[in-house]
Amino acid sequence: MEELSLIRDNARRVLERAAAAAQRAGREVTVVAASKMNDTRRVRAAYEAGIRFFGENRVQELEGKLSENAYEGASLHFIGHLQKNKVKNLVGRVDLIESVDSPELLRLIGRKAEELGTTQDVLLEVNIGMEEAKSGVAPRELAALVDEAAKTRGIFVRGLMTVPPVETEKGKTERYFEQMRKLFIDMGAKKYDNVTMSILSMGMSADFETAIACGSNMVRVGSAIFGERHYDR
């Protein structure tokens, strides 16, 4: 179908652009396809084009596509706001939970992981723009959350994630990305057995090349691969 062919073409272009930006920055970069509201056929089209990481925002949608083997052969991330009552549905089923922002979530994830006899990889989400409508720990509270994570069994912190404010002022987005890079470096100086700053997940369809230039090594790209979301799909 034409729409699937378009997704494959888009995915290849995004991978090429990310690879070029990564080469300029001198680091490897992972492209996570943000597949919210895209069905199994569309996910598989992106996979056929070379996408090997997918991120979902909604637990129910993720479970439905898991049952259809949508992500077979790929790594699956949860990138949306995580409700406490949904933790049990994700732990041990996704490779990375990118959106942990509170001690309570850490404890719930760790407890469920221990029940399953596994360790759950997570990222700590930072609300770098201090926006009331967005989730994420405040930058000034990140160090305390990292310390809490270090005491939590069953989890392994792999790094940080952020969704900065949408900005039209030239250079403003870069400043948010640079602030995240500094936090990433500062938290990397902490020495804990279950915390390592190896992933900095920031940058989406409109700004992922800028994010890579500013230090990101994981980007979450949705509309540039799948097109604009249709909420009646």
Secondary structure as UniProt FT lines:
FT   HELIX           2..25
FT   STRAND          30..34
FT   TURN            36..37
FT   HELIX           40..48
FT   TURN            49..50
FT   STRAND          53..56
FT   HELIX           59..67
FT   TURN            68..73
FT   STRAND          75..78
FT   HELIX           84..86
FT   HELIX           87..90
FT   TURN            91..93
FT   STRAND          96..100
FT   HELIX           103..116
FT   STRAND          120..126
FT   TURN            128..129
FT   TURN            132..133
FT   HELIX           139..141
FT   HELIX           142..150
FT   TURN            153..154
FT   STRAND          155..162
FT   TURN            170..171
FT   HELIX           172..188
FT   TURN            193..194
FT   STRAND          195..201
FT   TURN            205..207
FT   HELIX           208..213
FT   TURN            214..215
FT   STRAND          218..221
FT   HELIX           223..226
FT   TURN            231..232
//
